Amino acid sequence: MLRFFVEPYAKPTERRTGTHRPKVIHLPREVDNRTREQRQADKQAVAAERRAIKKSARRHLKNELLDELDQ
């Protein structure tokens, strides 16, 4: 029994899909020699920092709103 898997990001005429699909690399290995785990950790750290900034901004705006309502 043959099974065909649909690659969601492949174009209709693309032949190299699945494990044969080429990896998208933006920088050469000599410039960026981090492992996948290191890149993922950096990405998560940036996301956590952005969440913290948004949370701080929401708190600040809430405090300003409460101050305006008290006046």
MARNUMI-277282 format. One line per field, with one value per residue: x, y, z of N, C-alpha, C in turn; residue in one letter; residue number from 1. Coordinates in steps of 0.1 Angstrom, whole numbers, padded with zeros to 4 digits. Layout:
BEGIN
n.u (X; ...)
n.v (Y; ...)
n.w (Z; ...)
ca.u (X; ...)
ca.v (Y; ...)
ca.w (Z; ...)
c.u (X; ...)
c.v (Y; ...)
c.w (Z; ...)
code (a; ...)
pos (NUM; ...)
This chain:
BEGIN
n.u (0008; 0007; 0015; 0009; 0022; 0011; 0029; 0026; 0038; 0048; 0051; 0027; 0040; 0064; 0091; 0109; 0102; 0094; 0118; 0136; 0135; 0151; 0169; 0162; 0185; 0198; 0222; 0257; 0274; 0298; 0295; 0273; 0273; 0256; 0238; 0207; 0192; 0203; 0196; 0168; 0165; 0174; 0154; 0132; 0139; 0138; 0111; 0101; 0111; 0097; 0071; 0073; 0078; 0054; 0036; 0045; 0039; 0011; 0005; 0014; -0002; -0027; -0023; -0021; -0046; -0062; -0053; -0062; -0089; -0092; -0088)
n.v (-0012; 0021; 0053; 0087; 0117; 0149; 0178; 0207; 0232; 0231; 0238; 0233; 0221; 0212; 0190; 0180; 0172; 0167; 0148; 0152; 0178; 0209; 0226; 0258; 0282; 0310; 0322; 0315; 0286; 0292; 0318; 0318; 0296; 0283; 0258; 0240; 0240; 0261; 0283; 0281; 0285; 0312; 0324; 0319; 0334; 0360; 0362; 0359; 0382; 0402; 0396; 0403; 0430; 0439; 0432; 0449; 0473; 0472; 0471; 0497; 0514; 0507; 0516; 0544; 0549; 0543; 0563; 0586; 0582; 0584; 0611)
n.w (0000; -0009; 0004; 0003; 0014; 0020; 0016; 0034; 0028; 0004; -0031; -0058; -0080; -0070; -0065; -0047; -0016; 0019; 0035; 0016; 0010; 0007; 0033; 0048; 0049; 0062; 0069; 0064; 0076; 0087; 0097; 0114; 0138; 0156; 0174; 0167; 0190; 0205; 0189; 0191; 0219; 0220; 0205; 0221; 0243; 0234; 0228; 0254; 0266; 0251; 0259; 0286; 0284; 0272; 0292; 0313; 0301; 0300; 0327; 0335; 0319; 0331; 0357; 0352; 0342; 0364; 0382; 0368; 0370; 0398; 0402)
ca.u (0000; 0014; 0010; 0014; 0020; 0011; 0037; 0018; 0045; 0054; 0043; 0021; 0050; 0077; 0093; 0117; 0095; 0097; 0132; 0145; 0133; 0163; 0167; 0163; 0196; 0200; 0236; 0265; 0278; 0310; 0291; 0264; 0275; 0248; 0230; 0192; 0187; 0207; 0187; 0155; 0166; 0175; 0141; 0123; 0143; 0133; 0097; 0098; 0114; 0086; 0059; 0075; 0076; 0039; 0030; 0048; 0031; -0003; 0004; 0016; -0014; -0037; -0021; -0024; -0061; -0067; -0049; -0071; -0102; -0093; -0088)
ca.v (0000; 0033; 0064; 0099; 0127; 0162; 0188; 0219; 0244; 0228; 0243; 0221; 0214; 0210; 0175; 0177; 0175; 0159; 0148; 0157; 0193; 0216; 0234; 0272; 0287; 0324; 0326; 0304; 0279; 0299; 0330; 0314; 0282; 0278; 0246; 0243; 0242; 0274; 0292; 0280; 0292; 0326; 0328; 0319; 0345; 0372; 0361; 0361; 0396; 0409; 0394; 0411; 0445; 0441; 0431; 0461; 0484; 0471; 0476; 0511; 0520; 0505; 0525; 0557; 0550; 0544; 0576; 0595; 0580; 0589; 0626)
ca.w (0000; -0011; 0011; -0002; 0024; 0014; 0022; 0034; 0024; -0010; -0043; -0065; -0089; -0063; -0065; -0035; -0004; 0030; 0040; 0005; 0008; 0012; 0045; 0045; 0057; 0059; 0071; 0062; 0089; 0093; 0104; 0125; 0141; 0167; 0172; 0166; 0204; 0209; 0181; 0197; 0232; 0217; 0200; 0233; 0252; 0228; 0230; 0268; 0268; 0245; 0268; 0298; 0280; 0270; 0306; 0320; 0295; 0304; 0341; 0335; 0314; 0340; 0368; 0347; 0341; 0378; 0387; 0362; 0376; 0412; 0402)
c.u (0009; 0007; 0017; 0011; 0020; 0020; 0030; 0025; 0051; 0045; 0038; 0031; 0063; 0079; 0100; 0110; 0099; 0111; 0141; 0144; 0146; 0160; 0169; 0174; 0199; 0214; 0245; 0270; 0290; 0306; 0283; 0265; 0268; 0241; 0215; 0187; 0191; 0199; 0173; 0155; 0167; 0161; 0131; 0126; 0138; 0118; 0093; 0100; 0102; 0074; 0061; 0073; 0061; 0032; 0032; 0040; 0017; -0005; 0005; 0004; -0026; -0036; -0024; -0039; -0067; -0065; -0059; -0085; -0103; -0093; -0101)
c.v (0012; 0045; 0077; 0110; 0141; 0172; 0201; 0231; 0242; 0234; 0231; 0214; 0210; 0195; 0172; 0181; 0165; 0159; 0152; 0172; 0200; 0225; 0249; 0277; 0301; 0329; 0314; 0298; 0286; 0311; 0327; 0299; 0277; 0266; 0250; 0247; 0256; 0285; 0292; 0287; 0307; 0332; 0329; 0330; 0358; 0373; 0364; 0376; 0405; 0408; 0403; 0426; 0448; 0441; 0444; 0473; 0484; 0475; 0491; 0518; 0519; 0514; 0540; 0559; 0551; 0557; 0587; 0594; 0585; 0604; 0632)
c.w (0000; -0003; 0006; 0009; 0017; 0023; 0022; 0028; 0010; -0021; -0050; -0074; -0083; -0061; -0052; -0022; 0007; 0034; 0029; 0003; 0014; 0024; 0041; 0055; 0053; 0060; 0069; 0076; 0095; 0101; 0116; 0128; 0153; 0164; 0171; 0180; 0209; 0202; 0187; 0211; 0230; 0213; 0212; 0242; 0247; 0230; 0245; 0272; 0263; 0254; 0280; 0295; 0279; 0284; 0314; 0314; 0299; 0318; 0342; 0330; 0324; 0352; 0364; 0347; 0355; 0384; 0381; 0368; 0390; 0412; 0399)
code (m; l; r; f; f; v; e; p; y; a; k; p; t; e; r; r; t; g; t; h; r; p; k; v; i; h; l; p; r; e; v; d; n; r; t; r; e; q; r; q; a; d; k; q; a; v; a; a; e; r; r; a; i; k; k; s; a; r; r; h; l; k; n; e; l; l; d; e; l; d; q)
pos (1; 2; 3; 4; 5; 6; 7; 8; 9; 10; 11; 12; 13; 14; 15; 16; 17; 18; 19; 20; 21; 22; 23; 24; 25; 26; 27; 28; 29; 30; 31; 32; 33; 34; 35; 36; 37; 38; 39; 40; 41; 42; 43; 44; 45; 46; 47; 48; 49; 50; 51; 52; 53; 54; 55; 56; 57; 58; 59; 60; 61; 62; 63; 64; 65; 66; 67; 68; 69; 70; 71)
